[in-house]
Amino acid sequence: MHLPAAPSDTQILDIIDAWISDLARGDYACAHARTAHDAYYGWTPALLRAVIEGYGSPEPYADGTAYRVTPAAQASGAPHERCVERLAGQDGGAALAEARHSLPLNGVWSDLTATFRVEGATLVLQEIHVF
């Protein structure tokens, strides 16, 4: 999915919300296709699932809990992170903005957070980790 050339914060967050909805449906392939990916992390649909189930690690969570994304409207609490930061004057870099959004897991908003950058009309998934 492409953003407009100069996306508003709301337009960026709307795509992230749709990405979270994909994950809540268990459609990791659709979520993967919705964004571009930082080559360093090597994101695949299977890796997205593993990192979310492992609460930020591709390995199973220590106590055996498997985390799943909950539909945002059904999660209790509020996101710890839901922001867009504009990157004015970044030494000619391609990124226009960075965004962070917490994930709703197993019925509650968690501190597991996805980070993205906006490059032109593209939303790029960077990492998913605990802040």
C-alpha positions in Angstrom: 0.0 0.0 0.0 1.4 3.4 -0.9 1.1 6.6 0.9 0.6 10.0 -0.7 3.8 11.9 -1.5 3.5 14.0 1.6 1.4 11.9 4.0 -0.2 13.3 7.1 0.3 11.6 10.5 -3.2 10.3 10.2 -2.6 8.7 6.9 0.5 7.0 8.2 -1.3 5.8 11.4 -4.2 4.5 9.3 -1.9 2.2 7.3 -0.4 1.0 10.6 -3.9 0.4 12.0 -4.7 -1.7 8.9 -1.5 -3.6 9.4 -2.5 -4.4 13.0 -5.9 -5.5 11.8 -4.2 -7.9 9.4 -2.2 -9.3 12.2 -5.3 -9.6 14.4 -6.9 -11.7 11.7 -3.8 -13.9 11.6 -3.1 -12.8 8.1 0.6 -12.4 8.3 1.1 -12.6 4.6 -1.3 -9.6 4.1 0.5 -7.6 6.8 3.8 -8.4 5.3 2.6 -7.3 1.8 1.2 -4.0 3.3 4.6 -2.6 4.1 8.1 -2.6 2.6 10.8 -4.1 4.9 14.2 -3.1 6.2 16.6 -5.6 4.6 18.6 -5.9 7.8 15.7 -7.7 9.6 14.8 -10.1 6.8 11.1 -9.9 7.5 8.9 -12.8 6.2 5.3 -13.6 7.3 6.7 -16.5 9.3 9.2 -14.3 11.1 6.5 -11.7 11.9 4.4 -14.4 13.5 7.4 -15.8 15.5 8.5 -12.4 16.8 5.0 -11.5 17.9 4.3 -14.9 19.5 7.7 -14.7 21.3 7.0 -11.1 22.5 9.8 -9.6 20.5 12.0 -12.6 20.0 11.7 -15.2 17.3 12.2 -17.8 20.0 9.2 -19.0 22.1 8.4 -16.8 25.2 10.2 -18.2 28.3 6.9 -19.2 30.1 5.5 -20.9 27.0 2.9 -18.2 26.4 2.2 -17.6 22.7 1.2 -13.9 22.1 -1.4 -13.1 19.4 -2.5 -9.7 18.2 -5.9 -8.7 19.4 -8.2 -6.4 17.4 -7.4 -2.9 18.7 -11.0 -2.1 19.6 -11.1 -5.2 21.9 -7.9 -4.5 23.7 -8.0 -3.1 27.2 -5.9 -0.1 28.2 -4.3 2.2 25.6 -1.3 2.0 23.3 2.0 2.8 25.1 3.2 4.2 21.8 1.3 5.6 18.9 3.3 8.4 17.3 4.8 9.8 14.1 8.0 11.9 14.3 8.9 14.1 11.4 12.6 14.0 10.3 13.2 17.5 9.0 16.8 18.1 7.9 18.2 14.6 8.3 21.4 15.1 6.2 19.6 14.3 2.9 18.3 10.9 4.0 15.4 9.3 2.3 13.2 9.0 5.4 10.5 11.6 5.9 9.3 10.3 9.2 9.5 7.5 11.8 6.5 5.9 13.4 6.1 3.8 16.5 3.0 1.8 17.5 2.4 -0.6 20.4 0.7 -3.9 19.6 -2.5 -5.2 21.4 -1.6 -8.7 22.5 -3.8 -11.3 24.2 -6.5 -8.7 25.0 -4.4 -5.9 26.3 -2.2 -3.1 24.9 1.4 -4.2 25.3 4.8 -2.6 25.3 5.8 -4.7 22.2 6.2 -2.0 19.6 6.5 -1.9 15.9 8.7 0.8 14.4 8.4 2.1 10.9 10.0 4.7 8.7 8.3 6.6 5.8 10.4 6.8 2.7 8.6 8.8 0.0 5.3 7.0 -0.5 6.4 3.8 1.2 5.9 2.6 4.8 8.9 0.5 5.8 8.7 -2.0 8.7 11.9 -1.7 10.7 11.6 -3.8 13.9 9.3 -5.2 16.5 10.6 -5.1 20.0 9.8 -4.1 23.6 10.4 -0.5 24.5 
